[in-house]
Amino acid sequence: MSVLDGIIAAYDRGAAAFTARYEAVSAGALWGRLQNLLPSGAGRLALDVGAGSGRDAAWLVGLGFEVVAAEPAAGMRAEGRRLHPELRWIDDRLPALTAVHRLGLSYDLVLLSAVWMHLPPGERPRAFRKLATLLKPGGVLILTLRDGPEEPERAMYPTSVGEIEALAREHGLAVLRALDEPDRLGRAGVAWTSVVLRLPDDGSLGLPLIRGIVLNDEKSSTYKLGLLRAVAKIADLAPSLAVAAPDGGDRVLVPMGCVALHWLRAYLPLVAAGLPQAPGNSGPDGLRFAGPGFRALLALGITAGDLRLGMRFAGPRADALVASLGEVRRTILAMPARHTTYPNAGGPVFEGVGRPARVTGPVTLTPETLTAWGHLSVPGPLWRTLLRLGAWVEPVLVAEWARLIRGYGVRMSRAYEPGAVETCLVWQEPARDTGLARLVAGRLAEAGTPPVCVWSGTPLRLDALDIDHALPWSAWPCGDLWNLVPSSRRVNQHEKRERLPSATALARAREPILAWWQTSWDADPGLAERFWAEARAALPIGADASFDAAFAGLEWRRLRVSQDQQAPEWVGVRGQAPWPDEAAIG
């Protein structure tokens, strides 16, 4: 058992006693001197690391924050859920905070109260970096440092303001205040220092690097843009596929098969339209990645819209796809990954990791399948910028791509109608198609188990059935199976419409959504495989293929859409009585 495991076990065993001790101290009294330094405004999101009983997190909720409470001791989480059921809890620990980072959220406030002294000094630089990278520009990090003797069963190490100041300088944070505080529990020889730090609100993150790739880097083709766009789309559509680099460095690993898949989605319409991607290029000729596999995709009529996670390919279509993914991987590693470098003759930005494995027979585009081509290593600052600011990066990237294509066309004495190039560069989102979910709902009704409106719990007649996007299409265009749920037409079209369900409304729909997932998708092996491939790519659930984990992932994704899009929220059906046109069947 490691030192940190032992500390967590001690909190687990003594959860009831620790909770009574913590809850006896008022959070308002504890943090009152720092309250004026907390971020202000609507939609604030806070992370409480080592949340204990949830006392401080609950206080932040009372101040208007949305709060994520991270606590590694199961006993403390249980006590916290009992006392503060309104909180969102997650099982995670420093120094890695793997589960927290998997959520893809960034925070206005990160709080670390009575935790830093438990971290061995050798773990602290990594832990501080992990905390700093969770902050939004302008975000605030608050740590409390303990001075005093150790307590039995809980290892503690010396802390100092100087250590925090040095780490802050390394990561570009400014120290706003350091306040000495007495021990609120009255323990002899124990005192505290609260340190408040802020990340500058310059919004830069990885933007200078992106700007260099898009606008400054010398380009002999569109390949650098193609690689950056593929990674950006994964950050937007399938962020849960990324994992932290195993060496503990500030990089993430993205399945190379997924990068190649999104490369194909970008290039297929451009090549089919004969738009040049390099000087003198027309169609597939002259493009290194357009080998026999890619040409077979074109000949078979496979479009960008067909290349989605969860889709299954067999026979010649599978052979063409596997060959094409290999061609793209080799091209990426030999050209854009190799030649996309940091400024001032720095090394490559992207790195290939691992060797490809042999893939034969029918292919389903699952996360496991897409790792067969190895991984692409992406710098942490670049990845986080794409997670947070991808909506602003995309139009700049596309505009530069269109400019390059037009420039190649001029050299070849070709002119393009206004908008023709831009039309082919539009990312082919999945069609807003609810036909499959409606078909499954009809089969359930014929079998005597009609679906219910997940928002009101009312059984539905087929002539009053709508298929709703739980997270609305207007905020996040996602037609994944997990996002398609049955709803009353009245509720969908006149109540919820294009609004995001509030956390309370979604929690109230938990049981109907779980029942729908189990009866609609899990009963069919093919649909179940697609459901889990889509869910594990888009939702932060890792390898846990349980419906409880999927619903928790839906709740976390709802929070991210709320933070990123600031979408208007829907609080749920007015009252609990069914609408007049929602009479129960039979």
N, C-alpha and C positions, 0 to 999 in steps of 0.2 A: 504494500500500500504506500503511495506517495505521501509526501507531507500534506499536500492540498487535499488528497482523499481523506486523510486523517482529520483535518480541520472540518471538512464537510460532514464527516461521520459524527463528530462531536456536536455540531449544530443539529444534526438529525436526531440524535439521541436525546438531546436536551431541548427540543423544540418548544415544548409547553412552557418550560421555565424561562427560556430566552424570550419567548413571545410576551409573557407577563411582564418581564423586565422592560422590554422595548415599549410596549403599549402604555406603560406607566408614565412615559415622558411625552409631552405634547410636541408634535412636529412643528406646530406654529411657534412655540417658544424656542425650539432648537434652531430653526432656520429663519426666524424673524429678522435678524440683523442682515441677512443676505437677500431678503425677498425683493428688494428694489433692483437687484442685479439679474433677476430671472428674466428670460425673454418674455416679451409681451406680444399681444396681438392674437387674432383668431387662428384656429387650426394648429396650435402648438403641440408638438409631440415630444415626450420625455421618455428616457430610459433610466430605470433605477437598477443598477448592477449590484447584486448582493442585497436584494430587497428585503430579506428577512421576513418579518411579519406583515409587511406591506404598509406599515404606518406612514412612511414618508411618501410612498406612491399614492396612497389614498389622499393625503394632504394636497399633493399636486393636482389630483383630479378635482378636488374642491376649488382649486385656483383656475380651473378651466383647461388644464392640459389633458390630452390623450396620453396614456401612460402604458408602457411595457415594463413589467416587473420581472427581472431575471434573477432566479434564485436556484442554486444547485442542490440544496438540501431538501429532500422530499418532505421531511417532517415540517420544515418551516413553510414550504409551499402549501401544505395541507392546512396549517394554522392560518396562513394568510388568506386562503380561499374561504375559510370559515368566517373570518372577521371582515374581510373586504372582498365580497363576491363580485364587485363591479370591476375589479382589476383584470388585466390580461397577463397571465403568468406564462413563463417559459423556463424550461430547465436548461440552464447554461452557466458557464463559469469562465473566469479569467484563467490564464492569459489569452486564450484563443477566441472566446465568445463565438464559436462556430455557428451555433443555432441562431444567434442574434444577427450575425452578418448574412446568413442565408435568407433572412426575411427581406433583404434589399431595401430596408428603410434607413433614413437618415434623420437626425434628431436635433431639435432646438436646444434641448437640455439633456445632459448625461450626468447622473448623480452616482457617486461612489462613496457611501457613508460607512465608515468603520470596516473597510475591506482591505485597504492598501497595506496595512501592517501584516496581513496574513500572506502576502505574496513574497516568496523568496527574492532577494535582490536580483538574481540572475534572470528572473522571469519578468521583471518590471519594464525594461525597455520595450519588449514585445507587447506587453499588456497596455502600456501607454499608447503605443502606435495603434493598436486595435481600438482603443477608446477614441483617439483623435480622429480616426478615419470614419467614425460613425456620426461626426458632427456635421450639420449643415454649415455653410458659410455664415458667420455671425453667431454660431452656436456656442453654448456655454457648457463647460465641464467643471463640476464641483467635486473635490475630493476632501475627505477628512483624514487627518494624520494623527495617529495616537502616540502619545509620549507617556511611558509608564511601564510597570512590570508586566510580565506575561501572566496569563491565567492558565490554570491546569487544563490539559488536553487540547489546548488550542495554540499551535505554534504562532509566534509573533516575531517580527523582525523590526529593527530600528527604522524610523522614517525621518525625513527632514524636508523642510521647504526648499532647501538648496537643490536637492535631488529633483524635485518636481520642476523647479525653475529651469534646470539644465535640460530636462526632457521636453519642456515646453518650447525652449529655444530651438531644439532640434527639429520639432514638428511645426514650428511657425505659430504657436499659440502665445497670446499675451496674458501675463498675470495681472488680473484686475485688482485682486485683494487677497490678503492673507490675514485671517482673524484668529487670535487666540481665544479659546473657549474653555470654560471649566467642564469637568465631567458631571453631566446631569444626574448620574446615578450616585454621586458622592463618594466614589472610590478613592481611597487614599493614594496619593502619588500619581494619579492618572489625569492627564490634561489633553486637550485636542487643539489642532490648528485646522481651520477650514480654508482651503485654497480655491479661489475662483479664477478660471481661465476662459479665454474666448478665442475662437478661431476667427481671423480677420474676415470681414464680409466683402471680399473682393471677387467672390464667385469664380475664382480661377480653377481650382482643383486641377484637372488634367487638360483644361482648355488650351493652354499654350502648345502642348504636344499635339493635340488634335488639329489646331490651326496650322501648325507646321506641316503635318501630314497632308491636310486638305489643300492648303494654299501655297506653301513654300517649297515643299519637296519637289525635286526634279522628277519628271514622270515621262517614261517612254511608252506608257500604256495607261489604261485605267485601272490596272491591277491593284495598286495601293488603295484606291478608293473602294474597289470591290471588297478587299479584305476588311477595311475599316467598317464598311457598311454591314458586312456579314456579322461581325462581332457586335456592332451596335444593335442589330435586330435581335440577336440572342439576348442581349441585356434587356431589351424591351419585352420580348415575347416568351423567352424561356430562361429567365435568370437563374432558376434553381438548378440548371445543369452545371453551373460553375462551382468549382470547389477550391478551397484554399490550397496553395502550393504546400506540399508536405514538408519542405525544408523550413517552414515558418517565415519565409520572406514575404514581402508585400506584393504578391502576385496571385492571380487565380488561374486555374486550368479549366479550359473550355473544351468539350469533346470536338476533336478535329472533324469527325464526321458531320457534326452539326454546323461547323463553320463552312465546310464544303457544300453542305445542303443549301445553306442560305446564299452562298456564292452562286450556285446553280439557279436559285430562285431569282437572283438579280440579273444574271446574264442570259438566261434562256430567251426572254422576250426581246432583248437587244440584238442578239445574234440572229434570231428568227427574222427580225426586221431589217437585217443587213446594215445595222448602224456600226460604224468602225470603232473598235476599241484600241486601236493602235494605228500608226501611220500606214496607209496602204491596205488595211484590213477590210474585208467584206465577207459577211457570213462567218462560218467557222474557220475558213482558211486563214492561216497566219496566227491563230491563237493557240498558245501552247497547251491550254487545258482542253481544247476541243478535239480530243482524240476519238477513237472508235466508239467509246462509251457515250460521249456527249453527242456525237452524230447519230447514234442509235436512239437516244432520247428524242432528238428532233424528228427522226424518221417515224418513231412510234407515236408521235403526237403528244408526248408528255409535256405538260405545261407547268409553269411555276406554281400554280394553284394546287397541282397534284402532289407537290413535294412538301407535305406537312407531317409533323410529328404524329405518330399513331397510324399512318397509312401503311397498307400492306402491298407488296409487289411480288409477283411470281413470274416464272418463265422468262421470256426474253426481256420483259420490263425490269425484272429484278437484276438480270445479268447486266443490262445497260446501266442501271443506276449504280450498282456496285463498281463497275468499271469506271464510270464517270467520276464517282467520289474519289477513287484512287488517283485519277488524272488530275483532279482539282487539288488534292492534297500535295501531290508532287510539285505542281506549279506554284502553289502558295509558298511552300518551303524554299523552293529554288529562286523565287523572284520577289514578290512583295514582302514576305516575312524577312527575307535576307537583306533587302535594300531599304526597308523602312527603318530609319535609324534616328537616334536622339540627335539634337543639334550639336554642332561643333565636333563632328567626327566621332560621336558616341556610338555605342554598340547597337545591335538590333533591338527594336522595341518589342517585337514578337519573337517567340522561340517555339520550335517544335519539340514535343516531349513524347517519347515512346515510339515503338515500332508498330506498324499496322499488322492486324491479324487477318487470317484468311476468312472471307465471308462467302458462303455458297448457299444455293437453294433459295427458297422464298425469304423475303426480307420484310420485317416490320420495323418501322422507324421508331424504335424505342430508345431511351437513354443508354441502355446497355449496348445496343447495336451500334450506336453512333460513337461509342468509345473504341470500337474496333480499329479505327484509323488513328489512334493515339490522341494526343491533346495539343492544344495551342496555349502557350503560356502568355498571359496578358498582364501588363503592369497594373497594380492595384489602383493608383490614382486615375489611370485611363478608364478602367472598368467602372469605378464609382462615378466618374463624370458621365459616362454613357448611361448608367442607371438613373442618375438624377436629372440630367440635362439632355437626354437623347432626343426629345421633341424639338430642341433648338439646333442640335447638331445635324439632324437629318436634312433639313432644307438647304443648309450651306453645302453639305456634302453632295447632294443631288445637283445643285446649281453648278458646282465645279465640274461634276461629271458631264453634265450637258454641255458646258463650255468646251471641254476637251473633245467631245464627239463632234461638235460643230467645227472646231479647229482642224481636226483630222479630215472632215468633209471638205473644207475649203481647199486643203492641199490636194484633194482628189477631184476638185472641180465639181463638188456636189453641194447642192443647196437643199435645205429641209424646210418644209412648211412650218410656220409658227406653231409651237406646241407639239410637233411630231416627236421630237426627241424626248421631251418631258413626259409625254404620254407613256412611252415605253419604259421610262424610269420609275413610274409610279409603282410602289410596292403592291403586289397582288395579295391583298388581304383575303382571308377566307370569306367565301360568299355568306351573306346573312341567310343561312339556310337552316330552317328548323324542321325540315321534312322528316328526317330520320327519327327525331324525338316524337314527332306527332304520330308517325307510323307505330312506334313502340307503344305509345299511349293507347292507340286504337286496339292493339293486340291485347293489352292488359284488360281493357274494358270488355272485349269479347270473351276473355277468359274468366270474367266475373270479378275482377279486382280493379275497378276503375281508379284512375289517378285522382289525387286530391290537389287542390290549390295549396302550394307550399306556404303561401302567405296567410291564408285564412283557415286551412285545415279542412275545407269543405270538399266532399266528393263532387266530381265534375261530370256533367253530361258532355259528350263529345262535341255537341253543337255550341257549348259554352266554353270550350277549351282553347287556351292560348299556350304557346310555348314561349316562356320568358327567358331573357338573359339575366341571370341573377345579378351579375355585375354588368350594368347596361352597356350596350354596344356603342352608344354615343361617347361614353367615357373611355372605353377600352374594347376595341372590336375583337372579340374572342368568341368563336363558335365551338369551343371545346365541349365535349359531352358533359363534363362536370358543371359547366356554366349554363346548361339548358335545363330548365325546370318547368313543370306544369303550373299553370296559373289560370285563375278565372279571367275571362276576357275583360270583365268589368274592372277587376283589380289591376290588371296589366295595362289596360289602355286608358283608364280614367283615374286610377289612384297612383300606382307606382310609376308608370310611364317610363321616362328615360332617366329616372333618378336612382341614385345609389342607395341600397337599403342601409339604414343605420345599423350600428353594432347591435342594438337591442332588437330591431326587426329581424336581422339575420339570425340572432341567437334563438328567437322565438320560432323560427322556421327550421330549426336544426333537425328535429325528428322527422317531419315530412320530407325534407331533402334527403336525409339518410335512407329513408324507406324507398324513395324514388330511385336513388342511385342503385340500391340493392336489387330492386325488382326489375328495373329497366335495363341496366347495363351489365350487372354482374351475372345475370342468368345466361347470357350469351358469351361463350369464350372469346369470340372475335371482337365483340364490342367491349368486353372487359379489358382485353389487351390494349385496345385503343384508348379506353377511358384512363387506364393507369399510365400509359405513355404520355398522354396529354397532361394529366394531373401532376405527374412527377417533374415535368419540364416547367410548368407554369407556377406551381404552388410549392412553397418551402416545406416539403414533407420528406425529402431524402429518399431512402429506400423503403420507407415504411408504407407498405401497400395495405393500409387499413382505412376503413371509411371514417373512423374517428379522426385519424391523422389528416385525411383529405379535407374534412370539414374544418378542422383547425387551420389548415392551409388556406382554405377559402376565406376564413375570417382575417388572416394576416394579409391576404391579397386585397381584400376589401379595404383594409387600413392603408395599404400602399396606394391604391387607386385614389382614395380620399386625400392622402397627402400630396400625391403628384398632380392630380387633376383638379383638386378643390371642387369636386362635383357636388351639386345640390343633393341633399339627402332626403330620403323618404322614411318616415318614422313607423310605418306599418299601417295595417288596415284600421280604419276608424272604428274603434270598439271591437268587440269580438263576435258580434252577430253576423251571420252570412248575409250577403247581398240578396235582393229579391230574386235575381235570375240565377242564383247558385243553389237551387233546390237539390237536396240529396237525391241520388239515383235510387229508384225503387220505392 
